Amino acid sequence: MKILFLLLFFGLFPGKNKKAIIGSFKNYIEKYRILHKTSYFAFPFFVISFFMPEKQGLFLIQPHQNFLSLLFTIFQTQPFQEEFKIQIIEGHTFENIEIDLSNFFKQNVQLDRFETFPDTYFISYKKQFKTLQKKMKDNFEKKIKILQTEFPHIINEYKINGKIFKLQDLIILASIVEKEAATENDMLLISQCFLHRLHQIINLGSCATICYALKIKPVKLKYKHIAINHPYNTYKNFGLPPGPICVPSFKALKSVLQAIYLFQTKKQLPFKYFYYNKFKKLFLAKSLNEHLHNQKS
């Protein structure tokens, strides 16, 4: 068994004398049984500290080390730089991620719905949530620049029924596509279906937005579900909901932009409806009657 031992060394305590600090350090060594004998620890350690550079940080110390190896670890090796790995997973709701991060950082955490990008982040054990927040924002801006380079003249330029398609709209629609699509390959098809509905002033009718509003797992919706009065009910309310329903992936964002590009170049598919059977096979339909027929098959 190994112990990560936090050594708060002399430089951190300018107002305290070395004797007091060494005594406290000696108590830790006795508590974790790092040395077989600690009776002669304090004096030689006190003397050596005057000739060795002071250090602070985390050190990896083995139980039952001898005195010389302990001194070598503290005075001759570099402190262990511990980092925490934090994963922001695409498709997870912001609310669930905020709960996990609040528990981790021991503070109330609130994510920016429009600047959070799913990825693996590494932060030092001393850092706070604002450090993670900045890393996510920088990563998000970097990815958006990549997409804007690949798909120019869309964000803040493309119009749907006279309304400019903003970055926030991209994130919201991509979050719905993220939750609706069973596979990444289906994202482009579903994006085109939703764009057709927006252009033709048809409600999105997204089951994922209902599940988000009710805070339930994906289920086969009944009338009582879609009849709720809620800003995220896209069966009742036309257009996009007020915000994203989850953290969208890079693939979902790109799929929406690809779909818009197909509309710009008049190469879009004619489908407005989609349906998954119990085997997660995707059925597309041009009309509502065809869509209802797919659901019965």
C-alpha positions as CSV (number, residue, x, y, z in Angstrom):
1,M,0.0,0.0,0.0
2,K,1.3,3.4,-1.0
3,I,0.5,6.7,0.7
4,L,0.2,10.1,-1.0
5,F,1.8,12.3,1.7
6,L,1.1,16.1,1.7
7,L,4.2,17.9,2.9
8,L,3.4,21.6,3.7
9,F,7.0,22.6,4.2
10,F,8.8,25.5,5.7
11,G,8.2,28.1,3.0
12,L,4.5,28.0,3.7
13,F,4.8,28.9,7.3
14,P,6.9,32.1,7.6
15,G,5.5,32.9,11.0
16,K,6.2,29.5,12.5
17,N,9.6,28.1,13.6
18,K,11.0,24.9,12.1
19,K,10.9,23.0,15.4
20,A,7.1,23.2,15.6
21,I,6.7,22.2,11.9
22,I,9.1,19.3,12.2
23,G,7.2,18.1,15.3
24,S,4.0,18.1,13.4
25,F,5.6,16.3,10.5
26,K,7.0,13.7,12.9
27,N,3.5,13.0,14.2
28,Y,2.3,12.2,10.6
29,I,5.2,9.9,10.1
30,E,4.4,8.1,13.4
31,K,0.6,8.0,12.5
32,Y,1.2,6.3,9.1
33,R,4.1,4.2,10.3
34,I,6.4,5.4,7.6
35,L,9.5,4.9,9.6
36,H,10.2,2.0,11.9
37,K,11.7,4.3,14.5
38,T,11.1,8.0,14.8
39,S,12.9,8.8,18.0
40,Y,15.9,10.2,16.3
41,F,14.1,11.8,13.4
42,A,13.7,15.5,14.4
43,F,17.3,16.6,15.0
44,P,19.0,15.3,11.8
45,F,16.0,16.4,9.8
46,F,16.3,19.9,11.3
47,V,20.0,20.1,10.5
48,I,19.7,18.8,6.9
49,S,16.9,21.3,6.2
50,F,19.4,24.1,6.5
51,F,21.5,22.8,3.7
52,M,18.9,21.5,1.3
53,P,16.4,23.5,-0.8
54,E,13.0,23.8,0.7
55,K,10.1,22.1,-1.1
56,Q,6.4,21.8,-0.8
57,G,3.9,19.6,-2.6
58,L,2.8,16.0,-2.7
59,F,5.4,13.2,-2.3
60,L,4.9,9.5,-2.9
61,I,6.2,7.7,0.3
62,Q,6.3,4.0,1.0
63,P,5.3,2.7,4.4
64,H,8.2,1.5,6.6
65,Q,10.9,3.4,4.7
66,N,14.2,3.8,6.3
67,F,15.4,7.3,7.4
68,L,17.8,7.8,4.5
69,S,15.3,6.9,1.8
70,L,12.7,9.2,3.3
71,L,15.2,12.1,3.3
72,F,16.1,11.4,-0.3
73,T,12.4,11.4,-1.3
74,I,11.7,14.7,0.4
75,F,14.9,16.6,-0.5
76,Q,16.1,15.1,-3.8
77,T,12.9,14.2,-5.7
78,Q,10.4,16.5,-7.3
79,P,6.9,16.8,-5.7
80,F,4.2,14.7,-7.3
81,Q,2.0,16.8,-9.5
82,E,-1.4,15.4,-8.9
83,E,-4.1,16.1,-11.5
84,F,-7.8,15.3,-11.5
85,K,-9.4,13.9,-14.6
86,I,-12.9,15.3,-15.2
87,Q,-15.1,14.0,-18.1
88,I,-17.9,16.1,-19.5
89,I,-19.9,13.5,-21.4
90,E,-22.0,14.4,-24.5
91,G,-25.7,13.7,-24.1
92,H,-25.7,14.3,-20.3
93,T,-28.0,17.0,-19.0
94,F,-26.4,20.1,-17.6
95,E,-28.4,19.6,-14.3
96,N,-26.8,16.2,-13.7
97,I,-23.3,17.4,-14.6
98,E,-23.8,20.3,-12.2
99,I,-24.7,18.0,-9.4
100,D,-21.6,15.9,-9.9
101,L,-19.3,18.9,-10.2
102,S,-20.8,20.6,-7.1
103,N,-20.1,17.5,-5.1
104,F,-16.6,17.3,-6.5
105,F,-15.6,20.9,-5.9
106,K,-17.7,21.3,-2.7
107,Q,-19.4,24.4,-4.0
108,N,-22.5,25.3,-5.9
109,V,-21.6,25.0,-9.6
110,Q,-23.5,26.4,-12.5
111,L,-22.5,25.7,-16.1
112,D,-22.9,28.1,-19.0
113,R,-25.3,26.3,-21.3
114,F,-23.7,27.9,-24.4
115,E,-20.0,27.5,-23.6
116,T,-19.7,24.0,-22.3
117,F,-18.0,21.4,-24.5
118,P,-17.8,17.7,-23.8
119,D,-14.3,16.4,-23.4
120,T,-11.8,15.1,-20.8
121,Y,-10.2,17.9,-18.8
122,F,-7.3,17.7,-16.4
123,I,-6.9,20.2,-13.5
124,S,-4.5,20.4,-10.6
125,Y,-5.6,19.4,-7.1
126,K,-5.3,23.1,-6.0
127,K,-7.5,24.5,-8.8
128,Q,-11.1,25.5,-8.4
129,F,-14.2,25.2,-10.6
130,K,-13.4,28.5,-12.4
131,T,-10.3,26.8,-13.8
132,L,-12.3,24.0,-15.3
133,Q,-14.9,26.6,-16.6
134,K,-12.2,28.5,-18.4
135,K,-10.8,25.3,-20.0
136,M,-14.2,24.3,-21.2
137,K,-14.9,27.8,-22.6
138,D,-11.5,27.8,-24.4
139,N,-12.1,24.4,-25.8
140,F,-15.6,25.3,-26.9
141,E,-14.4,28.4,-28.8
142,K,-11.7,26.4,-30.4
143,K,-14.1,23.8,-31.7
144,I,-16.6,26.4,-32.9
145,K,-13.8,28.2,-34.9
146,I,-13.1,24.8,-36.6
147,L,-16.8,24.5,-37.6
148,Q,-17.1,28.1,-38.7
149,T,-14.0,27.6,-41.0
150,E,-15.6,24.4,-42.5
151,F,-19.1,25.9,-42.8
152,P,-18.8,29.6,-43.3
153,H,-21.8,31.9,-43.9
154,I,-24.2,29.9,-41.6
155,I,-23.9,31.0,-38.0
156,N,-25.4,34.5,-37.6
157,E,-26.1,34.6,-41.4
158,Y,-28.4,31.8,-42.3
159,K,-32.1,32.6,-42.0
160,I,-35.1,30.4,-41.2
161,N,-38.4,32.2,-42.0
162,G,-36.6,35.5,-41.8
163,K,-35.0,34.8,-38.4
164,I,-31.2,34.6,-38.3
165,F,-29.8,31.3,-37.1
166,K,-27.5,32.2,-34.2
167,L,-24.8,30.2,-32.4
168,Q,-27.3,29.6,-29.5
169,D,-29.8,28.1,-32.0
170,L,-27.1,25.8,-33.3
171,I,-26.4,24.5,-29.8
172,I,-30.1,24.1,-28.9
173,L,-30.9,22.2,-32.1
174,A,-27.7,20.1,-31.8
175,S,-28.7,19.1,-28.3
176,I,-32.1,17.8,-29.5
177,V,-30.4,15.9,-32.3
178,E,-28.0,14.4,-29.8
179,K,-30.8,13.0,-27.7
180,E,-33.0,11.9,-30.6
181,A,-30.4,10.1,-32.8
182,A,-29.6,6.5,-31.9
183,T,-26.3,6.6,-33.9
184,E,-24.0,9.3,-35.1
185,N,-24.8,8.3,-38.7
186,D,-28.5,9.2,-38.1
187,M,-27.7,12.8,-36.8
188,L,-27.5,14.3,-40.3
189,L,-30.8,12.7,-41.3
190,I,-32.6,13.9,-38.2
191,S,-31.1,17.4,-38.5
192,Q,-32.7,17.7,-42.0
193,C,-36.0,16.5,-40.7
194,F,-36.0,19.2,-38.0
195,L,-34.9,21.9,-40.4
196,H,-37.7,21.0,-42.8
197,R,-40.2,21.5,-39.9
198,L,-38.7,24.8,-38.9
199,H,-38.8,26.1,-42.5
200,Q,-42.4,24.9,-43.0
201,I,-43.6,26.2,-39.6
202,I,-44.3,22.7,-38.2
203,N,-43.7,22.0,-34.6
204,L,-40.6,20.0,-33.9
205,G,-42.5,17.4,-31.9
206,S,-39.4,16.1,-30.2
207,C,-39.9,13.4,-27.7
208,A,-36.5,14.2,-26.1
209,T,-37.7,17.7,-25.2
210,I,-40.8,16.3,-23.4
211,C,-38.6,13.8,-21.5
212,Y,-36.3,16.7,-20.5
213,A,-39.2,18.8,-19.3
214,L,-40.7,16.0,-17.3
215,K,-37.2,14.8,-16.0
216,I,-37.9,11.3,-17.1
217,K,-36.0,8.7,-19.1
218,P,-36.9,8.1,-22.8
219,V,-40.3,6.4,-22.9
220,K,-43.1,5.9,-25.4
221,L,-45.0,9.1,-24.9
222,K,-48.7,9.3,-24.2
223,Y,-51.2,12.1,-24.6
224,K,-50.8,13.2,-21.0
225,H,-47.1,13.7,-21.6
226,I,-47.4,15.9,-24.7
227,A,-50.3,17.8,-23.3
228,I,-48.2,19.5,-20.6
229,N,-47.8,23.3,-20.5
230,H,-44.0,23.7,-20.6
231,P,-41.6,26.0,-22.6
232,Y,-39.7,22.8,-23.6
233,N,-42.8,21.1,-25.0
234,T,-42.0,21.2,-28.7
235,Y,-45.3,19.4,-29.5
236,K,-47.2,22.5,-28.4
237,N,-44.8,25.3,-28.9
238,F,-43.4,26.1,-32.4
239,G,-39.6,26.7,-32.8
240,L,-36.7,25.8,-30.6
241,P,-37.0,25.5,-26.8
242,P,-35.4,28.2,-24.6
243,G,-32.1,26.3,-24.1
244,P,-30.2,23.1,-24.9
245,I,-31.5,19.9,-23.3
246,C,-28.1,18.3,-23.0
247,V,-24.4,18.9,-23.8
248,P,-24.2,18.3,-27.6
249,S,-21.3,16.5,-29.1
250,F,-19.0,17.9,-31.8
251,K,-20.7,15.4,-34.2
252,A,-24.1,16.7,-33.4
253,L,-23.1,20.4,-34.0
254,K,-21.4,19.4,-37.2
255,S,-24.5,17.4,-38.4
256,V,-26.7,20.5,-38.0
257,L,-24.3,22.7,-39.9
258,Q,-24.1,20.0,-42.6
259,A,-27.8,19.9,-42.9
260,I,-28.0,23.7,-43.2
261,Y,-25.4,23.5,-45.9
262,L,-27.5,21.0,-47.8
263,F,-30.5,23.4,-47.6
264,Q,-28.3,26.2,-48.8
265,T,-27.3,24.2,-51.9
266,K,-30.8,22.7,-52.4
267,K,-29.5,19.2,-51.8
268,Q,-31.5,18.4,-48.8
269,L,-33.5,15.2,-48.5
270,P,-37.3,15.6,-48.5
271,F,-38.1,13.9,-45.2
272,K,-39.8,15.7,-42.4
273,Y,-40.5,12.9,-40.0
274,F,-38.5,10.1,-38.4
275,Y,-39.3,7.1,-36.3
276,Y,-37.3,4.4,-34.5
277,N,-38.8,0.9,-34.1
278,K,-37.9,-1.3,-31.1
279,F,-34.8,-2.5,-32.9
280,K,-33.6,1.1,-33.2
281,K,-34.0,1.0,-37.0
282,L,-34.7,4.5,-38.4
283,F,-37.7,5.1,-40.7
284,L,-38.0,8.4,-42.5
285,A,-41.2,9.9,-44.0
286,K,-42.2,12.8,-46.2
287,S,-45.7,13.2,-44.9
288,L,-47.6,12.7,-41.6
289,N,-49.6,9.8,-43.1
290,E,-46.4,8.0,-44.1
291,H,-45.0,8.6,-40.7
292,L,-48.1,7.1,-39.0
293,H,-47.8,4.1,-41.3
294,N,-44.2,3.6,-40.3
295,Q,-45.2,3.6,-36.6
296,K,-47.7,0.8,-37.3
297,S,-45.3,-1.4,-39.2
